[in-house]
Amino acid sequence: MWLGWLPATGTADLRSAGGPAVDLAHLVLPAVTLALTQHGVFTLYVRSTVLESMREDHVRFARAQGGQ
């Protein structure tokens, strides 16, 4: 709020003659918030998938043959 880079409140006057117009600056904070929460969920999903695939037989066989 102190820097004034993004608006902290409000989007537009809904009673204006041109109808409600949304400035893109008002969408940045909600979009970042939703993206960060979904990023955590997606990261956990990818981690569990990778760990699961590392336990498969063909990976264990490749490691036993000297693969890294």
C-alpha positions, 0 to 999 in steps of 0.5 A, a space after each residue: 500500500 505504501 508504494 502505491 504500485 497496485 490499488 488496494 481497494 475498489 474496481 470501478 463505479 458500478 453506477 457509471 454511464 459506461 457500465 462497470 469497467 475493470 482496470 487490469 491493475 485491479 486484477 493483479 493481486 487476486 490473480 497472484 494470490 490464486 496462482 500462488 495457492 495453486 502453485 503449492 498444490 501443483 508442486 506437491 502433486 508433481 513431487 509425489 508423482 516423481 517419487 512414485 515413478 522413481 520406485 517403479 521397476 524399470 527405474 530400479 533396474 536401470 539403477 542396478 545396471 549402473 545408471 544414475 
